[in-house]
Amino acid sequence: MSKKSVTFILLLLSHFSFSQEKLLFGVAYYDEYMPYERLEKDVAMMKDAGINVVRIAESTWSTVEPQDNVYDFKSIDRVLAAMHKGGIKVIIGTPTYAFPTWLAKKYPEILATTSRGKNQYGARQNMDITNEHFRFHAERVIRKIMEHVKDHPAIIGYQVDNETKHYGTAGENVQKAFVAYVKDKFKTVEAVNKAFGLDYWSNKINKWEDFPTVNGTFNASINASLNSEFSKFQRQIITDYLAWQTKIVKEYAKSNQFITQNFDLDWRGYSYGIQPDVDHFATAKVLDVAGIDIYHPTQDNLTGIEISLGGDLTRSMKNKNYFVIETEAQGFPQWIPYPNQLRLQAFSHIASGANMLEYWHWHSIHNSAETYWKGLLSHDFEPNPTYNEAKTIGRDFARLSNKLINLKKNNEVAILFSNEALTAFNAFSFGWGARETYNDILRPYYDALYKMNVGTDFIDGTKNLELSKYKMIIVPVLYAASDDLLRKLNQFVKDGGHVVYTFKSGFSDENVKVRSSIQPAIINEACGISYSQFTIPQNVSLKNDPFGSGKDNKVETWMELITPTTAKVLAYYEHPSWGNYAAVTQNQFGKGIATYVGCMTSSTLTERIVKNALEKANLWKTEQQFSFPIVVKSGVNQQGKNIRYIFNYSAVNQQVRYVFGSGTDLLSNQSIAKDSVLNLEAWGVKIIEEN
């Protein structure tokens, strides 16, 4: 990052003094979607539910600017007035994620060109956010709204844009900007050709004017190096775009008002893993508070993993408490929560360090693409079991805010992730026959930590690393990485840290050019292994079932044929041809240990391997006496007392022995003695503040 960029970010952050005194509990509210007048009744029902904040206006561009430079703020004004009268605070969103019809008609070039062709109007987030006409009109509507609302006392903060991504924008202007970016970074075409191996299929560039579109020759299937660089550039577009919006809003915002953004995650029908299209950690720097949208299965499929992962990731962005800006109340029909599940989910967010929980959304919409994504209220707007359960959450949030807000966590384990490794690895999924993507490999390791109640942070491997605070780092599929990063990880092990690597780590450099040295490149020093061949397993397991996994002793979809040099072999392959090769190894290097997993293992095997590494790192502690479906989260509150959350993520009552310090169950106000037995109802929760 340039000195100019650093200075800009510091200026953005310099005036912020928002101080949060209570947990925020809220909903997104869309007055513009309402089929009839009911604002006063909505406010009354919100107050009855303990809702103290709403988010508005992020979808209102066509409402506030129905024609070019013609403005109508009546909807925003009436909602602000009603909420203020009811004592409910407001977050204003900039309305730029969906632009109006008149703007599309006036400037059809605003619709983005992607690798699939020209976008059509109708869907949201279909624009080229670098387009000069879009930027002009987006800035103007933001300024008009800010000028209009800036002095309203109900407003506590602002949200810039909405679930922002680059949307695949790759039109002519983006291509030109990318060529300028590459030219600035590499200086000469010779350097580009060398870094990306462009001699292949005569893709070599002999002068800058010949640089072809990345939508054709340089797609992932032809040259993953240049494709990955373009993906990095597209993510930088988002960082710059949200910094640009934040700068505009900061000109009007008060020093006690925050600016946030609702990041989202990789999507598999629900929130799943690292978002490939945004550099969250870079973008979060310009925000006062990082925000996240987390959606997940419920009913029999509720595990809390997505809540925990999204929370751990967002808390790690700024190493501070965060906002859950969107999560489901009812959501899809298959997500209507069982009794107690809404409460369980709510306190799970707070246990990960959230200071705000907002549902998307207040009411169900009667005609749209999201008609059957139900809000806290159903289409009839009447109280329902989910709304009634939310009322208990609102009461408990209000009563316990002082005890639960600003929870601080000090984790000793982290997962190192990399957007660059993600893009590079996923580019080759077609080539080696594997079905897994980057997140498919990361998730089982996170899930294992979660189920064993190991508190976890996330580290962005593309940033300046602070590794020394951790005792163990899990590094899934670090396919593309610089020499410097790999050497830092070696040094971390040498200094006494523990690292768990998966297959394909260290394989290529930061430009996605496969290293010609011994694999796994550079980290082989700490891992004490080498390999030169890999294959897709057919009927392969681990010899003698060394981790006691029974029917789950399976190697799936990928295996490296590893030869140990100094490493101890934890598992060999069970196979007539591959039986002399190692599958899982562990090596003492300096004061620490490096574990290397050279194959895709079943979830049970993954959990057993992680447990082994935790024990070697002396990280098998009191919390690990419990395992899923009993989930234990902890932290220190602002009074300096330990808070213990104990969740029952199952449909049956559970009894657990409370092995922590004596204290008070904050929900029941009952004293809890060490070694007493706690009764947890189905989908139940206990929150103990230790004495």
N, C-alpha and C positions, 0 to 999 in steps of 0.2 A: 504494500500500500504506500502511495506517495505521501510526502510530508503535507502536501496540500489537502489530500483526503483526510489525513489524521486531524489536521487543524479544523477542517469542516465539521467532522464528527464531534470534536471537542466543543465547538461552538454550539452545535445542536443540543448537546447535553448540559451545557454550562448553567442554564437558568432553571433547571427542573428542581422543584422542592415539594412535590406532591407527597403528602403524609397520610397514609391510610390507617384509620383508627378502628375500623370494623370490617368484617368479612362482607364482601359484596355478593348479593344473591339476586339474579335478575333474568331477564328475557330480552330477546329481540322483539321489537314492536313495530308493526307496519300499519299505521293508520290509513295509508293510501290503498291498502288491500281490503279494507273492511267493507262488507256488503251493506251495512247500515250504521247509523250513528249510535255509538255505545262507549265513547271514550270515558265518561265519568264512571260507568259501571265497571269498565276494565280496570281503572285506577283503584276503585274500591275492592275489587277481587284481588288485585295485586297486593294491596296493603294487608288484606286478610291472610294472604299467603306469606307475608314477611318479605316480599320482594322490595328491594331498596334501590335498584338501578335498572334502567332499560337502555338498550342500544337502538338508535333510530337513524334514519336518513341515508343509509349506505346504498339503498336501492332507488333513490328518488330523483335521479337526474331528469327524467322526462316529466316528473311532477313539478319540480322547482324551476325548470327551464323548458316549458312546453314548446317554445319556438326560439329561434336564434336571438339571444340577448333579451328575451322577455322572461321575467321572473315572477314566481308565485310562491311565497313562503308560508301561506296560510296553514298548510298541513303541519309543517314543522312548528310553527308558532303555537298552534292550539295544543299540540302534544307537549311542548315545553311548558306551557302555562298549566296544563292539567297535572303534569307530573310534579311540577314545583309546588302547586297547591297541595298535592297529596304527600309531599315530603319524599318523593322518589327522585333520585339523581339520574342524570342523563349522560350517555356517551354519544357524541355525534360522529357519524361516519361520513367520509368523503365518498360521493356517489359515482365513482369513476370506473367501476368494474363492469357496468352495463350502460352503453350510451344510447341516446334517443334516436328515433327514426329520422328526424329532420337532419341530424348530423350525418347519418349514413347516406342520405340522399344528396346532401351538399358535397360531401367528400367520400365517395365510395372507396377511395384508396385507403381509408382508415381501416377497413376490413383487412385483416392480416393475410398475407400469402405464406403458407407453410409448405412443408415437403409434400403435402397431399393436394396442394392447389390453393385456389382463392376461397376464403371463407365466405359464407352467406350470412345475411343479417338474420337475427332472431335469438340465437343463443347468447348467453352472457360471455364475457371474456373472449370475444372473437376478434379483438382489435389488435393492431400493431401499436404497442404502447410507446414506440419511438417516433411514430409519425408526427410531423410538425403540426398538422392541423388538429390532431387529437390532443397533443400537448397544450396547444393554445387554448382550446375550448375547455379542457380539463382544468387547467390553471384558473381560467376565468370563473367557472362554476364553483370551484373550491373557494376562491377569494370572495365571491358574492355571498356564499353561505356563511363563511367566516365573518365577513363584515356585518352580516345580519345578526348572527347569534353570539358573537364574541363576549358580550357583556351579560349574557343571561346567567343568573345565579344558580340554575339547576345543573349546569354543565360541569362535570368533573374531569372530562377528558375527551380525547378524539381518537378515532380509528382511521388510519389511512388505507384506502382501497379495501379489498376484500379477498382473502385467500389468493393473494397475488402470485402468479407464475408467468413464465414468458410466453405461454400459449403456443409455442412452436413457431413464433414469428420469425420469418426468414425471407422477407421480400427484398427487393433490390436495394433499398436504403439500408437494411440490416446487413446485407452482403457487403456493401461498400464500407460500412462501419467496421465490419469484421476484418476486412482486408487491411484497413488502417490500423486496427488493433494488432494484427499479426505482424505487420510491417514495423510497428513501434516496438514490439516485443522481441522479434528475431533480427531485425535490421536488414538482412539480406535474404534473397530467395534461396541462395545456397544453404543458409542455415536452416531454413524451413524444410527444404528438400531432405537434408540430412536428419533433422530431428524426427520427421514423420515418414521417412522411407518412401519418398514419392517417385523413386525410379520404377516402382511396381506398376505394371500395365501402362507404362509411358505417362504416368500422372505428373511427372516432373514439371515444375514451373520454372520457366526461363526468364520471365520478367513479370513484374507485378500486374501489368495490364492484362496478362493472360490468366489471372487467377479465376478459376471457374466457380460456379455456384456450388455451395455445399448441399443443395437439394438434389444434385445429380451425382456426379462422379464421386464426390467426397461424402457419401453417406456411410453409415456404420458398416455396411457389408463390404465396402471397398477399402476404406481407410479409416480405421477406428481412431487413429491418432488425431487426424484433423477433425474428425467428427467430435471427438472428446474436447478438443480445444474450442470448437464452436459451441458446444454445450456449456463449457465454462464461461464463454463470452455471453451466452444467453442468460446465464445466472447473474453475471455482472450487470446486465441490463436491468434486472429486477432490483438489485442492490442500489443502483443509481436512481431508478425510478422511485422507489419508496423513500430514499434520502431526499429526492427532489420534492415529493409531496410533503414530507415531514418538515422540510425547510419552509415551505409556504405556510403550513399550519402554525409553525412556531412563531411566525411573525404576528399572529393574532392571539395565540393561546396565553393564558395567564401562567405565572410561574408555579402556581399550585395545581395546574391541570396537566395530566399526563397525555402522552401520545403512544399508541399501541398499534399492533397489527395482528390480525387473526391468521397466523400461519396454519397450514394444513399438512397432512402426512400422505405418504404413498397410499393409494386407495385400492382395496381389494373387495369392494362392496362395503367396506368399513375401513377405519384408519389402521394402517398396517406397519409402516416403517419409515425410513428416511425418505423425505421428499426429494425426488431427483431433479426437480426443475427450479429450485430455489436454494441459495446459499444462506441458510437460516442464521448461522452464527455471525456472518458478515453483516447481514441486514439488520439483525437485532441490535447492533452497536448504535444505530441512530435512533432507536426507540427508547422511551423512558421505561416501558414495561413490555416484556415479550408476552404475546398472547398466542393461544393455540385453539384449534377446533378439533375435538376428539369425538369420534363416533364409533360405536362398538356393538357387537351382538349382546343380547340380553337373554332372558328366560333361561333355558337349560344350558345355553352357550355362554353365559356370563362368567368370565374369569377375572376381570379387572386388569388383565395384562395391558390392553390398549390404553386404559386410563393411566396406568403406571408408566408405561413407555413414553407416552406423549408428555406426561408431567416431568419425568426425569430429563427428557430431551430439552424441553422448554426452560426448565429451571437452570440447566447447564448453559444455555445460550448466554446468559448474563450473570450466572452464578448468584441468582437472587430469586425471590418469589415472583410468581407469574400469574397471568389471568387465563382462565378457561372461558373463552369468549363464546364458543358454541359447543354444545353437546346435546344429545337427544333427551327429550322428556318422554314422549311416546315414540316418535320417529316412524320408521317403516312399520307396517302391520305386524311383522314378525318380531319387532322390538318392543311391543307393549310390555312394560316391566311387570314381573310378578310382585306381589306385596312384599315390601321391605327392600326391594332392589333399588329403587330410586334413592332411598336414604343411604344404602350401602355405597352406591356409586358416588353420591355427593361427598360423603366423608372420605372416600378413597381419593378424590381430587385434592381435598384439603390436606390429607396425610402426605401427599407428594410435594406439598409446598404451594398450592394454589391459594391466592388471596381473593379470587373472584370466581364464581360459578354462574354462568349464564346459559339458559336453555335456548336452543333454536327450535321453536320460537314460542311466542305467547299463544297464538291461536292458529288453528289449521286453515289453510288457504282453500278457497272454493273452486278455483279454476286456474290451473297452471301446471307446469312440469312437476311441481312439488305438492300437488294436491294430496297425495297419500303419504307425505312426510308430515305426520301430525305433530302439533305443538303441545304445549302444556294443557291447553283446552282443545276439545274436539270441535268438529264443524258446527255443533249446536251452541258452543260457547258456555255450556253449563258446567258446574262442578262435576268432576269424575274422580275415580279412585286415585289416579296419578296426581291430579291437582291436590286432592286432599292429603296425599302423602307429602307433597311439596310443602304444604302448610307446616308440617312438623319439622321439616328441614329449616324453613325460614325462622321458626321460633327458636330452634336450637342454635342456629347461626347467630341470631341476635343475642341470645343469652350467654353464649360461650365465646363470642368473638375475641374478647380480651385474652382468653386462654389459648386460642387456636390460630390466631392470625400471626403472620410473619414467622412461621415455623422454620427453623434453621436445621440443615442437615449436614453432616460431615462424613461422607462416604469414603471408604478405602478402596473401592473397586470401581473401575470405569470401563466403558466400551469405547474404543477408538474407531470412529467411522470416517469415511471420506467420500464426498460427492464425486471426486475425480475417479476414485477406484470404482465407485458404483457405475458411473457412465461407461468406463472402460470395460469392466467385467460384463455388463449387460450387452455391450456391443457384440460380444463373441458368443452369446448363448446359442446362436444358430450353428456356429462353426464347430463346436466340440460335442454337440449332441446332448448337452446338459439342458435340463428343463428349468433349473433354478436360476433365479436372478439374485442380485446382491442381497436384497432384503430377505429372501428365502433362507439365506445362510446366516444372516445376522440375527433374525428373530429367534431361532431355537436357542441361541446362546443367551439372549436377553430373557427369554421365557424361563430358561433353567435357573438363572439368577433370581428371577421373581419368585418362582415356585419354592426356592430354598430360602426366601426371605433375606436376600443379600441386597443391601442398599446400593444403588448404582447411579453413577453420573455418566455423561457422554463427553467425549473429547473429539473436537474437530481436527483430524489429522492434517488438514491443509493450513492450519493456523499455527501461530507460535505456541508451542506446547508447554504446559506446566504439568510435568509427569510426577514430580517428586512427592506430591501430596498423596499419591496412591500407592498401595502395596501390590495391587494386581491390576493388570490391564488386559482385556480381551480384545483381540485384533482380528475381526472376521474379514476374510477375502480382501486383503490389502493389495489388490491386483496392480494398481498403478501408484507408485510412490517414489519420491526423490531419494537419492542416496543419503541426503542429510537426515530425513525422517527415519530411515531404517537404521542409521548409525545411532540416532538418539534412542531408539528402542533398544538397541544392543547395550548402550550405556546404562539405560534404566535397569536392565537385567544385571549388568556387571555391578551396579551400585547396590544391589540387593532386592530389586523388584522382581515380580513374577509376571510373565507374559504367556498368554495362550493364543497361538496363531492357528488359523485354519489354512487349508490348502489354497494354492494360487496366491499366497502372500509374497510380496517382493518380486513377482515374476517380471513385471515391466517397469520402466522408469516413468517419470511424471508425464512424459510425452507418449505413453502407451507403446513404447518400443521395447520389445522383449530383450531382456539383458542376455548377453552372450556368456556370462560367467556361470559358475556353479549355482544351481538352484537348490533351495530358495535363496535368491541372490542377497548377499550382504548379511541377512539375518541367519544364514547357515552357520556363521561364526558363533552366535549365541545358542542356536538350536542344535549344533553338533550333528548335522545330517547333510545328505545330498541326494538328489534324484535327477535323472535325465529322461525318464519315461513316465507316462501316465496313461490311463485308460478308463473306459467306462465299465464298471464291474458287472459281471454276470454270475449270479449265485455266489456272492462273496460275503463272508462274515468275518468276525475276529476269532482267531485261533484260541480254543479253550475258553471262550467266553470270559475274558479276564475281568470284565466289569460287572459280571453277574446280571446280564440284561435279558437272559432267556430268549423268548421268541422275538424280542426286539434287537437281538444281536445281529444287526444288518448293516452292510455297507451299500450305500445307494448312490447311483448316478455319476460318481466321480471318485477316482483313487489315484494317488501318486505312488510310484514304486520306490520307496525310500530305503536308502542304505545309511545306517548310523555310522558316524565317525567316533564321536565321544559320547553320544547320547545313550541313555538307557531306553530300551524298547519296552513300552507299556503294552503294546499289542501288535502281533503279526497278523497278516491276512490268512484266513482259512481258505485255501484254494490250491489245487494240484500244481498249478504253474506259478502262482504268485506267493506261495507260502513262505519263501525266504525273505520277503520284503516286509519292512515295518510299516504299520498303519498309523500308530500313535507313539510318539517319543517324548522323553523328558530329559533335559540336559542342565546340569549345574554349570553355570557360567559366572565367574566371579563370585559375588555373594548371593546371586539370585538364580532363578530357574526359568527356563523357557520350555514350554510344552508346545508341541507341534502336532496338529491333527491333519493327516494327509488325505482324508477322505470325507465324503458326506455321510454322516452317521445318522441313525434314527434319533428321534427326540429323547428317548430313554438313554441311549448311549451318550448322547451329548451331555445330558444332565449328570451322568456318572463321571464323565471325564472332567467336567467343570468342578464337581465335588472333590475329586482327587486333587485338582490344582488348588482349590481353596484350602484344603487340609494341609497341603505342603506349604502354603503361604501363612499358616496359622490364622486363617480367617474363618474357621469353623467355630462359631461362638454361640452364645446363648440363644440368639434368634433362630439359629439353625436347628434347634430342638423341635421347631415347628415346620411343617411343610404344607403346601397347598392340599386341601382348600382352606386351611388356616393361614391367613396372610397377616404378617406383622410389619407395621411401619412405625418409625419413630423419628423424633427430632427434639429440638430444644425450643421452648416458647420464649416469648419476650420477657418473661419473668425469670428466665434461666432455669426452668424446671423441665425435666424429661417428660415428654408426652408419648404414650404408647397407644397406638391404634391396633386393635385385634379384630380382624374381619373373618366372618364365616362365609366363604364363597361356595356354599352348597345349599341344597334344598332340604337338608336334615339338620336337626339340632346337634350341636357339638359341645362336648365338655373338654376344657383345656385347663391344665395346671398353670397358674400365673407365676412365672419364675423371676419376675423383675422386682424392682423395689416397691414397697408398699405405697399406696396412694389412694386417690379418689376417682371413682368412675364418674366422669363429668356428665354423662347422660342421665344417670340415675341418682347421682349425688350420694352414692354408697361408698363406704370405706372398703378398700381392697387390700388384703394382707398378702405378703409374699407367700407363695406356695398354696394359696387358696385355689379352689376350683371355680372356674368361670363357666357359666351356662350361656352359650350363644345360640339364639334361635336361628332358624333357617334364614339365610341372608342377613344375619345380624351383625352388630358392631358394638364393641366396647372401646371407650376412650379413657385411659387412665393417666391422670397427672400424678407423677410421683411426688412424695413428700420432700 
